[in-house]
Amino acid sequence: MPADQTREEHLAWCKARALEELNNSSPTAITNAFASMSSDLSKHEGTEDSVQICVLLGMAHMDSKESMRRFIEGFN
């Protein structure tokens, strides 16, 4: 993650990493994707305020990989 990323670039990076976790065949893939997204959002000043929203909304999408995928891809 380059330090000079824009908010949009950083968010795209967060999503890509979360989707990598989600695509894993691990039984904890949904949890890992959610944790990755939440953690990575906190690493950029442009997205760090979004962590609480991610946590509150993301928990409602932990019932299936498809639901979590829609959440990650649609997160702004």
Stockholm file with secondary structure:
# STOCKHOLM 1.0

chainA/1-76         MPADQTREEHLAWCKARALEELNNSSPTAITNAFASMSSDLSKHEGTEDSVQICVLLGMAHMDSKESMRRFIEGFN
#=GR chainA/1-76 SS CCTTCCHHHHHHHHHHHHHHHHTSCSTTHHHHHHHHHHHHHTTSTTTGGGHHHHHHHHGGGTTCHHHHHHHHHHCC
#=GC SS_cons        CCTTCCHHHHHHHHHHHHHHHHTSCSTTHHHHHHHHHHHHHTTSTTTGGGHHHHHHHHGGGTTCHHHHHHHHHHCC
//
